[in-house]
C-alpha cells in the first residue's frame, strides 16, 4: 500500500509538472518577446541630441544667441568666448548661465578654448568649467608632451573631459592619426570633438572614424563640406548645408544609434554667408538629423 501511494504521488507530481511545462514555456517566450520589443523600441526611439555651436551665430550678441536658440528649439549650447568668456568675469558668466537655465538651455561646453604651456593658466579653464557645471572642454593645444602632461593632470584632478578639435588636414590635429598620437597614451577622458566637415574635407569617412575612435568621441560638430574645382583647376573645400556635401552622415548616424551615443551634435558653419543669417542653415540641419536618424 505504501509503495502504491508513493507511486501515485510521483505520478501526480509528474503530471503536474507536465501540466505546467507549456505554461512555463509560454511565460519564457512572452518575457523574451517583451525584452526584444523593448530593445527594438529603444533603438527606434534613439535620436542624437542636436545643439548649437555659437560660432554659427558669431555676428550676434549673447542675448540674440539665446533668442535664436529658443526660436529653433535648441536646448544645448556650445559657446565661443565672444558669448561666454572663460577668461573673463566668473560672475558675468554665472549671470549668463542663469539666463540659459531659465530658458531650459544647457550650457554644456565651450570652445575652442585657448590653452597655455603654463599648467596654472590652464587651471582657470577647469575652475570655470567646474563652476558652470560643464563636463567637457573643447581644445586644440600645441602637440607638446609637457603641455599635455599638465592638461592630463588637470583632467584627473577635476574629472572634466577634454575633446581635441580637428580643423583642416594640415592643422595640428587635422587627421585621426594626429589625434591618436595624443590619445593613445592618455587618460580616456581625453578624447575628440569630431568636426565632421573638416574630417570630410581631409578625406575621411565620419562613420568609420567614429568607430575607430573607440568611445573617445566626446563631442561632434555638425557640419558638411565638399570639394570643387575652380576655373583654373584648383581644388577648394566649400562649407555647405548639412547633408548636401560629401560627409557620410548615413554611416555616422547609424553608428551613433548603434552605440547609443549620448553626446551632442553641435550645429556649426564656417560659411560667412550662412553666418550672416543662420536661420535657414540651422533649421535645415535640425531637419536633416531628424529625418535621417531613424
Buried (B, 14 or more C-beta within 10 A) or exposed (E): EEEEEEEEEEEEEEEEEEEEEEEEEEEEEEEEEEEEEEEEEEEEEBBBBBBBBBBBBBEBEBEEBBEBBEEBEBBBBBBBBBBBBBEEEBEEBEEBBEEBEEBEBBBBBBBBBBBBEEBEEBBEBBBBBEEBEBBBBBBBBEBEEEBBEBBBBBBEEBEBBBBBBBBBBEBBBBBBEBBBEBBEEBBEBBBBBBBBBBBBBBEBBBBBBBBEBEEBBBBBBBBBBBEEEEEEEEEEBBBBBBBEBBBBBEBBBBBBBEBEBEBBBBBBBBBEEBBEEBEEBBBBBBEBBEEBBE
